[in-house]
Amino acid sequence: MPIKINFAFKAETKTCHRFETGERPDQMTIYLKKKIVEEAGINPKKGITITVEERS
């Protein structure tokens, strides 16, 4: 069964957008390349949802 995790936009670097979810010690961070986010038409300031599932 897939897991959906909501990440909020936290910051940007020269090449990436940084998204975070949760509070320490359970906090998770993900960095996505700006180019990939922009090509997908995603507004990073709105946050993202990541779906995690086992690879078949």
C-alpha distance matrix in Angstrom:
0.0 3.8 6.7 9.9 13.1 16.5 19.5 23.1 25.8 28.2 30.7 31.6 33.4 35.7 32.8 29.5 27.8 26.4 23.5 22.6 20.4 21.0 24.2 25.6 24.7 21.1 22.0 20.3 22.2 21.6 24.4 24.3 27.4 29.3 30.0 26.3 25.7 28.9 28.4 25.1 27.2 25.2 27.4 26.4 28.2 25.6 22.8 19.5 15.8 13.7 10.2 8.9 6.8 8.3 11.4 12.3
3.8 0.0 3.8 6.6 9.9 13.2 16.0 19.6 22.2 24.7 27.0 27.9 29.7 31.9 29.1 25.8 24.0 22.7 19.9 19.3 17.4 18.5 21.9 23.5 22.9 19.1 19.4 17.4 19.0 18.1 20.9 20.6 23.7 25.5 26.3 22.7 21.9 25.2 24.8 21.6 23.6 21.5 23.7 22.6 24.5 22.0 19.2 15.8 12.1 9.9 6.4 5.5 4.6 7.7 10.5 12.4
6.7 3.8 0.0 3.8 6.5 10.1 12.9 16.5 19.4 21.6 24.2 25.4 27.4 29.9 27.5 23.9 21.8 20.1 17.0 16.0 13.8 14.7 18.2 19.9 19.4 15.6 15.9 14.1 16.0 15.6 18.7 19.0 22.4 24.1 25.4 22.0 20.8 24.3 24.5 21.3 23.0 20.4 22.0 20.5 22.1 19.7 16.6 13.6 10.0 8.1 5.6 5.1 6.5 9.8 12.8 15.3
9.9 6.6 3.8 0.0 3.8 6.7 9.8 13.3 16.2 18.8 21.5 22.8 25.1 27.7 25.3 21.7 19.3 17.8 14.4 13.7 11.6 13.2 16.9 19.2 19.3 15.5 15.0 13.2 14.6 14.1 17.0 17.0 20.4 21.7 23.1 19.9 18.2 21.5 22.0 18.7 20.0 17.2 18.5 17.2 18.5 16.0 13.1 10.1 6.5 5.6 4.5 6.4 9.0 12.6 15.2 17.8
13.1 9.9 6.5 3.8 0.0 3.8 6.5 10.1 13.1 15.3 18.2 19.8 22.2 25.0 23.0 19.3 16.6 14.7 11.2 10.1 7.9 9.7 13.4 15.8 16.2 12.5 11.5 9.9 11.2 11.2 14.4 15.0 18.7 19.9 21.9 19.0 17.1 20.4 21.5 18.6 19.6 16.3 17.1 15.1 16.2 14.1 10.8 8.4 5.5 5.2 6.5 8.0 11.4 14.7 17.2 20.3
16.5 13.2 10.1 6.7 3.8 0.0 3.8 6.8 10.0 12.6 15.7 17.6 20.4 23.3 21.6 17.9 14.7 12.9 9.2 8.4 6.6 9.2 12.9 15.7 16.8 13.5 11.7 10.4 11.0 11.1 13.8 14.3 17.8 18.3 20.6 18.2 15.6 18.6 20.2 17.3 17.7 14.1 14.2 12.2 12.7 10.5 7.4 5.9 4.4 6.4 9.0 11.3 14.8 18.2 20.3 23.4
19.5 16.0 12.9 9.8 6.5 3.8 0.0 3.8 6.7 9.0 11.9 13.9 16.8 19.8 18.4 14.6 11.3 9.2 5.5 5.1 4.8 8.4 11.7 14.3 15.7 12.9 10.2 8.5 8.1 8.3 10.7 11.7 15.1 15.6 18.3 16.4 13.7 16.8 18.9 16.6 16.8 13.1 12.7 9.9 10.4 9.3 5.7 5.3 6.0 7.6 11.0 12.9 16.7 19.8 21.6 25.0
23.1 19.6 16.5 13.3 10.1 6.8 3.8 0.0 3.8 6.2 9.5 12.0 15.4 18.5 17.7 14.1 10.5 8.6 5.3 5.4 6.3 9.5 12.0 14.8 16.8 14.6 11.5 10.6 9.5 10.0 11.5 12.5 15.5 15.2 18.3 17.1 14.0 16.4 19.1 17.2 16.6 12.8 11.4 8.3 7.7 7.3 4.4 6.6 8.8 11.0 14.5 16.7 20.4 23.6 25.2 28.6
25.8 22.2 19.4 16.2 13.1 10.0 6.7 3.8 0.0 3.8 6.2 8.5 12.0 15.0 14.5 11.1 7.4 6.2 4.5 6.6 9.1 12.4 14.3 16.6 18.7 17.0 13.4 12.1 9.9 9.8 10.0 10.8 13.1 12.3 15.7 15.1 12.0 14.1 17.2 15.9 15.2 11.6 9.6 6.1 5.5 7.0 5.1 7.8 10.9 12.8 16.6 18.7 22.4 25.4 26.6 30.1
28.2 24.7 21.6 18.8 15.3 12.6 9.0 6.2 3.8 0.0 3.8 7.2 10.4 13.9 14.2 11.1 7.8 5.6 5.3 6.4 9.5 12.2 13.1 14.9 17.2 16.2 12.5 11.7 9.3 10.1 10.2 11.9 14.1 13.5 17.2 17.2 14.5 16.5 19.8 19.0 18.3 14.9 12.8 9.2 8.3 10.5 8.8 11.3 14.1 15.5 19.2 20.8 24.6 27.3 28.6 32.2
30.7 27.0 24.2 21.5 18.2 15.7 11.9 9.5 6.2 3.8 0.0 3.8 6.9 10.3 11.2 8.6 6.1 5.2 7.2 9.3 12.8 15.6 16.3 17.5 19.7 19.0 15.2 14.0 10.9 10.9 9.6 11.1 12.3 11.5 15.3 16.0 13.7 15.2 18.7 18.6 18.0 15.1 13.0 9.5 9.2 12.3 11.1 13.3 16.4 17.5 21.3 22.8 26.5 29.0 29.8 33.4
31.6 27.9 25.4 22.8 19.8 17.6 13.9 12.0 8.5 7.2 3.8 0.0 3.8 6.7 7.6 5.6 4.3 5.6 8.8 11.7 15.4 18.5 19.4 20.4 22.3 21.5 17.7 15.9 12.4 11.3 8.8 9.5 9.6 8.5 12.3 13.6 11.9 13.0 16.4 17.0 16.6 14.3 12.6 9.5 10.3 13.6 12.5 14.2 17.4 18.2 21.8 23.3 26.8 29.1 29.5 33.0
33.4 29.7 27.4 25.1 22.2 20.4 16.8 15.4 12.0 10.4 6.9 3.8 0.0 3.8 5.4 5.1 6.4 7.7 11.4 14.1 17.9 20.8 21.5 21.9 23.6 23.0 19.3 17.3 13.6 12.4 9.3 10.1 9.4 8.9 12.2 14.1 13.4 14.4 17.4 18.5 18.7 16.8 15.6 12.7 13.9 17.2 15.9 17.1 20.1 20.3 23.8 24.8 28.2 30.1 30.1 33.7
35.7 31.9 29.9 27.7 25.0 23.3 19.8 18.5 15.0 13.9 10.3 6.7 3.8 0.0 3.8 6.2 8.6 10.9 14.6 17.6 21.3 24.4 25.2 25.6 27.1 26.6 22.9 20.7 16.9 15.2 11.7 11.5 9.5 8.6 11.1 13.8 13.7 13.9 16.6 18.5 18.7 17.5 16.6 14.4 15.9 19.3 18.4 19.4 22.4 22.5 25.9 26.9 30.1 31.9 31.5 34.9
32.8 29.1 27.5 25.3 23.0 21.6 18.4 17.7 14.5 14.2 11.2 7.6 5.4 3.8 0.0 3.8 7.3 10.0 13.5 16.8 20.4 23.7 25.0 25.4 26.7 25.7 22.2 19.5 15.7 13.3 9.5 8.5 5.9 5.7 7.9 10.3 10.8 11.5 13.7 15.6 16.4 15.4 15.3 13.2 15.6 18.4 17.2 17.5 20.3 19.9 23.1 24.1 27.0 28.7 28.1 31.4
29.5 25.8 23.9 21.7 19.3 17.9 14.6 14.1 11.1 11.1 8.6 5.6 5.1 6.2 3.8 0.0 3.8 6.4 9.7 13.1 16.7 20.0 21.5 22.2 23.5 22.2 18.7 15.9 12.2 9.7 6.0 5.4 4.3 4.9 8.2 9.3 9.0 10.7 13.2 14.2 15.0 13.3 13.2 10.5 12.9 15.5 13.8 14.0 16.7 16.4 19.7 20.8 24.0 25.9 25.6 29.0
27.8 24.0 21.8 19.3 16.6 14.7 11.3 10.5 7.4 7.8 6.1 4.3 6.4 8.6 7.3 3.8 0.0 3.8 6.6 10.2 13.7 17.2 18.9 20.0 21.7 20.2 16.5 14.0 10.4 8.3 5.7 5.4 6.4 6.0 9.7 10.0 8.3 10.3 13.3 13.5 13.7 11.2 10.5 7.3 9.5 12.0 10.2 10.9 13.9 14.3 17.9 19.4 22.8 25.1 25.4 28.8
26.4 22.7 20.1 17.8 14.7 12.9 9.2 8.6 6.2 5.6 5.2 5.6 7.7 10.9 10.0 6.4 3.8 0.0 3.8 6.8 10.5 13.8 15.2 16.2 17.9 16.5 12.8 10.5 7.0 5.9 4.7 6.7 9.0 9.6 13.2 12.9 11.2 13.8 16.6 16.1 16.5 13.5 12.7 8.9 10.3 12.4 9.9 10.6 13.2 13.3 17.0 18.1 21.7 24.0 24.7 28.4
23.5 19.9 17.0 14.4 11.2 9.2 5.5 5.3 4.5 5.3 7.2 8.8 11.4 14.6 13.5 9.7 6.6 3.8 0.0 3.8 7.1 10.7 12.7 14.4 16.1 14.2 10.6 8.4 5.7 5.3 6.4 8.2 11.3 11.9 15.2 14.1 11.8 14.7 17.4 16.1 16.4 12.9 12.2 8.5 9.5 10.5 7.3 7.9 10.1 10.6 14.3 15.7 19.4 22.1 23.3 26.9
22.6 19.3 16.0 13.7 10.1 8.4 5.1 5.4 6.6 6.4 9.3 11.7 14.1 17.6 16.8 13.1 10.2 6.8 3.8 0.0 3.8 7.0 8.9 10.8 12.5 10.6 7.0 5.7 4.5 6.5 8.9 11.4 14.8 15.6 18.9 17.7 15.4 18.5 21.0 19.4 19.7 16.1 15.3 11.7 11.9 12.4 9.0 9.6 10.8 11.2 14.6 15.5 19.3 21.9 23.6 27.2
20.4 17.4 13.8 11.6 7.9 6.6 4.8 6.3 9.1 9.5 12.8 15.4 17.9 21.3 20.4 16.7 13.7 10.5 7.1 3.8 0.0 3.8 6.9 9.5 11.0 8.4 5.7 5.5 6.7 9.0 12.1 14.3 17.9 18.8 21.8 20.2 17.8 21.0 23.2 21.1 21.5 17.8 17.1 13.9 13.9 13.3 10.0 10.1 10.2 10.8 13.6 14.4 18.0 20.8 23.0 26.5
21.0 18.5 14.7 13.2 9.7 9.2 8.4 9.5 12.4 12.2 15.6 18.5 20.8 24.4 23.7 20.0 17.2 13.8 10.7 7.0 3.8 0.0 3.8 6.8 8.3 5.9 4.4 6.5 9.1 12.0 15.3 17.8 21.4 22.5 25.6 23.9 21.6 24.7 27.0 24.8 25.2 21.4 20.6 17.5 17.1 16.4 13.4 13.6 13.2 13.6 15.8 16.2 19.5 22.0 24.7 28.1
24.2 21.9 18.2 16.9 13.4 12.9 11.7 12.0 14.3 13.1 16.3 19.4 21.5 25.2 25.0 21.5 18.9 15.2 12.7 8.9 6.9 3.8 0.0 3.8 6.1 5.6 4.6 8.1 10.5 14.0 17.1 20.0 23.4 24.5 27.8 26.5 24.3 27.3 29.8 27.9 28.1 24.4 23.3 20.0 19.2 19.0 16.2 16.9 16.9 17.2 19.4 19.5 22.7 25.0 27.6 31.1
25.6 23.5 19.9 19.2 15.8 15.7 14.3 14.8 16.6 14.9 17.5 20.4 21.9 25.6 25.4 22.2 20.0 16.2 14.4 10.8 9.5 6.8 3.8 0.0 3.0 4.8 4.8 8.4 10.9 14.7 17.6 20.9 24.2 25.7 29.0 27.8 26.0 29.1 31.5 29.9 30.4 26.8 25.8 22.3 21.8 22.0 19.0 19.5 19.4 19.2 21.3 20.7 23.7 25.5 28.1 31.6
24.7 22.9 19.4 19.3 16.2 16.8 15.7 16.8 18.7 17.2 19.7 22.3 23.6 27.1 26.7 23.5 21.7 17.9 16.1 12.5 11.0 8.3 6.1 3.0 0.0 3.8 5.7 8.8 11.8 15.4 18.5 21.9 25.2 27.1 30.2 28.8 27.3 30.6 32.7 31.0 31.9 28.3 27.7 24.2 24.0 24.1 20.9 20.9 20.4 19.6 21.3 20.2 22.9 24.3 27.0 30.4
21.1 19.1 15.6 15.5 12.5 13.5 12.9 14.6 17.0 16.2 19.0 21.5 23.0 26.6 25.7 22.2 20.2 16.5 14.2 10.6 8.4 5.9 5.6 4.8 3.8 0.0 3.8 6.5 10.1 13.4 16.9 19.9 23.4 25.3 28.2 26.4 24.9 28.3 30.2 28.3 29.2 25.7 25.3 22.0 22.1 21.7 18.4 17.9 17.0 16.1 17.6 16.7 19.4 21.0 23.8 27.2
22.0 19.4 15.9 15.0 11.5 11.7 10.2 11.5 13.4 12.5 15.2 17.7 19.3 22.9 22.2 18.7 16.5 12.8 10.6 7.0 5.7 4.4 4.6 4.8 5.7 3.8 0.0 3.8 6.8 10.3 13.6 16.7 20.2 21.9 24.9 23.4 21.7 25.0 27.2 25.4 26.2 22.7 22.1 18.6 18.7 18.7 15.4 15.3 15.0 14.5 16.7 16.3 19.5 21.4 23.8 27.4
20.3 17.4 14.1 13.2 9.9 10.4 8.5 10.6 12.1 11.7 14.0 15.9 17.3 20.7 19.5 15.9 14.0 10.5 8.4 5.7 5.5 6.5 8.1 8.4 8.8 6.5 3.8 0.0 3.8 6.9 10.4 13.4 16.9 18.9 21.7 20.0 18.7 22.1 24.0 22.3 23.5 20.1 20.0 16.6 17.4 17.4 13.8 13.1 12.8 11.7 14.0 13.5 16.8 18.8 20.8 24.5
22.2 19.0 16.0 14.6 11.2 11.0 8.1 9.5 9.9 9.3 10.9 12.4 13.6 16.9 15.7 12.2 10.4 7.0 5.7 4.5 6.7 9.1 10.5 10.9 11.8 10.1 6.8 3.8 0.0 3.8 6.8 10.1 13.5 15.4 18.4 17.0 15.8 19.1 21.2 19.9 21.0 17.8 17.6 14.0 15.2 15.8 12.3 11.9 12.5 11.6 14.5 14.5 18.0 19.9 21.4 25.1
21.6 18.1 15.6 14.1 11.2 11.1 8.3 10.0 9.8 10.1 10.9 11.3 12.4 15.2 13.3 9.7 8.3 5.9 5.3 6.5 9.0 12.0 14.0 14.7 15.4 13.4 10.3 6.9 3.8 0.0 3.8 6.6 10.1 12.3 15.0 13.4 12.5 16.0 17.8 16.7 18.1 15.2 15.6 12.2 14.2 15.0 11.5 10.3 11.2 9.8 12.9 13.1 16.5 18.5 19.4 23.1
24.4 20.9 18.7 17.0 14.4 13.8 10.7 11.5 10.0 10.2 9.6 8.8 9.3 11.7 9.5 6.0 5.7 4.7 6.4 8.9 12.1 15.3 17.1 17.6 18.5 16.9 13.6 10.4 6.8 3.8 0.0 3.8 6.7 9.1 11.9 11.0 10.5 13.7 15.6 15.2 16.7 14.2 14.6 11.3 13.7 15.2 12.2 11.5 13.2 12.1 15.2 15.7 19.0 20.8 21.1 24.8
24.3 20.6 19.0 17.0 15.0 14.3 11.7 12.5 10.8 11.9 11.1 9.5 10.1 11.5 8.5 5.4 5.4 6.7 8.2 11.4 14.3 17.8 20.0 20.9 21.9 19.9 16.7 13.4 10.1 6.6 3.8 0.0 3.8 6.3 8.5 7.2 7.0 10.3 11.8 11.6 13.4 11.4 12.4 9.8 13.0 14.3 11.8 10.6 12.5 11.6 14.6 15.6 18.7 20.6 20.4 23.8
27.4 23.7 22.4 20.4 18.7 17.8 15.1 15.5 13.1 14.1 12.3 9.6 9.4 9.5 5.9 4.3 6.4 9.0 11.3 14.8 17.9 21.4 23.4 24.2 25.2 23.4 20.2 16.9 13.5 10.1 6.7 3.8 0.0 3.8 5.4 5.5 6.5 8.8 10.2 11.2 13.0 11.9 13.0 11.0 14.3 16.1 14.3 13.4 15.7 14.9 17.7 18.8 21.5 23.3 22.6 25.8
29.3 25.5 24.1 21.7 19.9 18.3 15.6 15.2 12.3 13.5 11.5 8.5 8.9 8.6 5.7 4.9 6.0 9.6 11.9 15.6 18.8 22.5 24.5 25.7 27.1 25.3 21.9 18.9 15.4 12.3 9.1 6.3 3.8 0.0 3.8 5.5 5.2 6.0 8.5 10.0 10.7 9.9 10.5 9.0 12.2 14.4 13.4 13.3 16.1 16.2 19.3 20.9 23.9 26.0 25.4 28.5
30.0 26.3 25.4 23.1 21.9 20.6 18.3 18.3 15.7 17.2 15.3 12.3 12.2 11.1 7.9 8.2 9.7 13.2 15.2 18.9 21.8 25.6 27.8 29.0 30.2 28.2 24.9 21.7 18.4 15.0 11.9 8.5 5.4 3.8 0.0 3.8 5.5 5.2 6.0 8.6 10.0 10.5 12.0 11.6 15.0 16.7 16.0 15.3 17.8 17.6 20.2 21.8 24.3 26.2 25.2 27.9
26.3 22.7 22.0 19.9 19.0 18.2 16.4 17.1 15.1 17.2 16.0 13.6 14.1 13.8 10.3 9.3 10.0 12.9 14.1 17.7 20.2 23.9 26.5 27.8 28.8 26.4 23.4 20.0 17.0 13.4 11.0 7.2 5.5 5.5 3.8 0.0 3.8 5.5 5.2 6.3 8.8 9.0 11.4 11.1 14.8 15.7 14.5 13.0 14.9 14.4 16.7 18.4 20.7 22.7 21.6 24.3
25.7 21.9 20.8 18.2 17.1 15.6 13.7 14.0 12.0 14.5 13.7 11.9 13.4 13.7 10.8 9.0 8.3 11.2 11.8 15.4 17.8 21.6 24.3 26.0 27.3 24.9 21.7 18.7 15.8 12.5 10.5 7.0 6.5 5.2 5.5 3.8 0.0 3.8 5.6 5.3 6.6 5.6 7.7 7.4 11.1 11.9 11.0 10.0 12.5 12.9 15.6 17.9 20.7 23.1 22.6 25.5
28.9 25.2 24.3 21.5 20.4 18.6 16.8 16.4 14.1 16.5 15.2 13.0 14.4 13.9 11.5 10.7 10.3 13.8 14.7 18.5 21.0 24.7 27.3 29.1 30.6 28.3 25.0 22.1 19.1 16.0 13.7 10.3 8.8 6.0 5.2 5.5 3.8 0.0 3.8 5.4 5.1 5.9 7.6 8.6 11.8 13.0 13.1 12.7 15.5 16.3 19.0 21.4 24.1 26.6 25.9 28.5
28.4 24.8 24.5 22.0 21.5 20.2 18.9 19.1 17.2 19.8 18.7 16.4 17.4 16.6 13.7 13.2 13.3 16.6 17.4 21.0 23.2 27.0 29.8 31.5 32.7 30.2 27.2 24.0 21.2 17.8 15.6 11.8 10.2 8.5 6.0 5.2 5.6 3.8 0.0 3.8 5.4 7.7 10.5 11.8 15.2 15.8 15.7 14.5 16.6 16.9 18.9 21.3 23.5 25.7 24.5 26.8
25.1 21.6 21.3 18.7 18.6 17.3 16.6 17.2 15.9 19.0 18.6 17.0 18.5 18.5 15.6 14.2 13.5 16.1 16.1 19.4 21.1 24.8 27.9 29.9 31.0 28.3 25.4 22.3 19.9 16.7 15.2 11.6 11.2 10.0 8.6 6.3 5.3 5.4 3.8 0.0 3.8 5.5 9.1 10.6 14.0 13.7 13.4 11.8 13.4 14.0 15.8 18.5 20.6 23.2 22.3 24.6
27.2 23.6 23.0 20.0 19.6 17.7 16.8 16.6 15.2 18.3 18.0 16.6 18.7 18.7 16.4 15.0 13.7 16.5 16.4 19.7 21.5 25.2 28.1 30.4 31.9 29.2 26.2 23.5 21.0 18.1 16.7 13.4 13.0 10.7 10.0 8.8 6.6 5.1 5.4 3.8 0.0 3.8 6.6 9.3 12.0 11.7 12.5 11.8 14.1 15.6 17.8 20.8 23.3 26.1 25.6 27.9
25.2 21.5 20.4 17.2 16.3 14.1 13.1 12.8 11.6 14.9 15.1 14.3 16.8 17.5 15.4 13.3 11.2 13.5 12.9 16.1 17.8 21.4 24.4 26.8 28.3 25.7 22.7 20.1 17.8 15.2 14.2 11.4 11.9 9.9 10.5 9.0 5.6 5.9 7.7 5.5 3.8 0.0 3.8 5.9 8.8 8.3 8.7 8.3 11.0 12.8 15.5 18.6 21.5 24.5 24.5 27.1
27.4 23.7 22.0 18.5 17.1 14.2 12.7 11.4 9.6 12.8 13.0 12.6 15.6 16.6 15.3 13.2 10.5 12.7 12.2 15.3 17.1 20.6 23.3 25.8 27.7 25.3 22.1 20.0 17.6 15.6 14.6 12.4 13.0 10.5 12.0 11.4 7.7 7.6 10.5 9.1 6.6 3.8 0.0 3.8 5.5 5.8 7.5 8.7 12.1 14.5 17.6 20.7 23.9 27.1 27.4 30.2
26.4 22.6 20.5 17.2 15.1 12.2 9.9 8.3 6.1 9.2 9.5 9.5 12.7 14.4 13.2 10.5 7.3 8.9 8.5 11.7 13.9 17.5 20.0 22.3 24.2 22.0 18.6 16.6 14.0 12.2 11.3 9.8 11.0 9.0 11.6 11.1 7.4 8.6 11.8 10.6 9.3 5.9 3.8 0.0 3.8 5.3 5.3 7.0 10.8 12.9 16.4 19.2 22.6 25.6 26.2 29.3
28.2 24.5 22.1 18.5 16.2 12.7 10.4 7.7 5.5 8.3 9.2 10.3 13.9 15.9 15.6 12.9 9.5 10.3 9.5 11.9 13.9 17.1 19.2 21.8 24.0 22.1 18.7 17.4 15.2 14.2 13.7 13.0 14.3 12.2 15.0 14.8 11.1 11.8 15.2 14.0 12.0 8.8 5.5 3.8 0.0 3.8 5.5 8.7 12.4 15.1 18.6 21.5 25.0 28.2 29.1 32.3
25.6 22.0 19.7 16.0 14.1 10.5 9.3 7.3 7.0 10.5 12.3 13.6 17.2 19.3 18.4 15.5 12.0 12.4 10.5 12.4 13.3 16.4 19.0 22.0 24.1 21.7 18.7 17.4 15.8 15.0 15.2 14.3 16.1 14.4 16.7 15.7 11.9 13.0 15.8 13.7 11.7 8.3 5.8 5.3 3.8 0.0 3.8 6.9 10.0 13.3 16.5 19.7 23.1 26.6 27.7 30.6
22.8 19.2 16.6 13.1 10.8 7.4 5.7 4.4 5.1 8.8 11.1 12.5 15.9 18.4 17.2 13.8 10.2 9.9 7.3 9.0 10.0 13.4 16.2 19.0 20.9 18.4 15.4 13.8 12.3 11.5 12.2 11.8 14.3 13.4 16.0 14.5 11.0 13.1 15.7 13.4 12.5 8.7 7.5 5.3 5.5 3.8 0.0 3.8 7.1 10.0 13.5 16.4 20.0 23.3 24.6 27.7
19.5 15.8 13.6 10.1 8.4 5.9 5.3 6.6 7.8 11.3 13.3 14.2 17.1 19.4 17.5 14.0 10.9 10.6 7.9 9.6 10.1 13.6 16.9 19.5 20.9 17.9 15.3 13.1 11.9 10.3 11.5 10.6 13.4 13.3 15.3 13.0 10.0 12.7 14.5 11.8 11.8 8.3 8.7 7.0 8.7 6.9 3.8 0.0 3.8 6.5 9.9 12.9 16.4 19.8 20.9 24.0
15.8 12.1 10.0 6.5 5.5 4.4 6.0 8.8 10.9 14.1 16.4 17.4 20.1 22.4 20.3 16.7 13.9 13.2 10.1 10.8 10.2 13.2 16.9 19.4 20.4 17.0 15.0 12.8 12.5 11.2 13.2 12.5 15.7 16.1 17.8 14.9 12.5 15.5 16.6 13.4 14.1 11.0 12.1 10.8 12.4 10.0 7.1 3.8 0.0 3.8 6.6 9.8 13.2 16.7 18.2 21.2
13.7 9.9 8.1 5.6 5.2 6.4 7.6 11.0 12.8 15.5 17.5 18.2 20.3 22.5 19.9 16.4 14.3 13.3 10.6 11.2 10.8 13.6 17.2 19.2 19.6 16.1 14.5 11.7 11.6 9.8 12.1 11.6 14.9 16.2 17.6 14.4 12.9 16.3 16.9 14.0 15.6 12.8 14.5 12.9 15.1 13.3 10.0 6.5 3.8 0.0 3.8 6.4 9.9 13.3 14.7 17.8
10.2 6.4 5.6 4.5 6.5 9.0 11.0 14.5 16.6 19.2 21.3 21.8 23.8 25.9 23.1 19.7 17.9 17.0 14.3 14.6 13.6 15.8 19.4 21.3 21.3 17.6 16.7 14.0 14.5 12.9 15.2 14.6 17.7 19.3 20.2 16.7 15.6 19.0 18.9 15.8 17.8 15.5 17.6 16.4 18.6 16.5 13.5 9.9 6.6 3.8 0.0 3.8 6.6 10.3 11.9 14.7
8.9 5.5 5.1 6.4 8.0 11.3 12.9 16.7 18.7 20.8 22.8 23.3 24.8 26.9 24.1 20.8 19.4 18.1 15.7 15.5 14.4 16.2 19.5 20.7 20.2 16.7 16.3 13.5 14.5 13.1 15.7 15.6 18.8 20.9 21.8 18.4 17.9 21.4 21.3 18.5 20.8 18.6 20.7 19.2 21.5 19.7 16.4 12.9 9.8 6.4 3.8 0.0 3.8 7.0 9.2 12.3
6.8 4.6 6.5 9.0 11.4 14.8 16.7 20.4 22.4 24.6 26.5 26.8 28.2 30.1 27.0 24.0 22.8 21.7 19.4 19.3 18.0 19.5 22.7 23.7 22.9 19.4 19.5 16.8 18.0 16.5 19.0 18.7 21.5 23.9 24.3 20.7 20.7 24.1 23.5 20.6 23.3 21.5 23.9 22.6 25.0 23.1 20.0 16.4 13.2 9.9 6.6 3.8 0.0 3.7 6.3 9.0
8.3 7.7 9.8 12.6 14.7 18.2 19.8 23.6 25.4 27.3 29.0 29.1 30.1 31.9 28.7 25.9 25.1 24.0 22.1 21.9 20.8 22.0 25.0 25.5 24.3 21.0 21.4 18.8 19.9 18.5 20.8 20.6 23.3 26.0 26.2 22.7 23.1 26.6 25.7 23.2 26.1 24.5 27.1 25.6 28.2 26.6 23.3 19.8 16.7 13.3 10.3 7.0 3.7 0.0 3.8 6.3
11.4 10.5 12.8 15.2 17.2 20.3 21.6 25.2 26.6 28.6 29.8 29.5 30.1 31.5 28.1 25.6 25.4 24.7 23.3 23.6 23.0 24.7 27.6 28.1 27.0 23.8 23.8 20.8 21.4 19.4 21.1 20.4 22.6 25.4 25.2 21.6 22.6 25.9 24.5 22.3 25.6 24.5 27.4 26.2 29.1 27.7 24.6 20.9 18.2 14.7 11.9 9.2 6.3 3.8 0.0 3.8
12.3 12.4 15.3 17.8 20.3 23.4 25.0 28.6 30.1 32.2 33.4 33.0 33.7 34.9 31.4 29.0 28.8 28.4 26.9 27.2 26.5 28.1 31.1 31.6 30.4 27.2 27.4 24.5 25.1 23.1 24.8 23.8 25.8 28.5 27.9 24.3 25.5 28.5 26.8 24.6 27.9 27.1 30.2 29.3 32.3 30.6 27.7 24.0 21.2 17.8 14.7 12.3 9.0 6.3 3.8 0.0
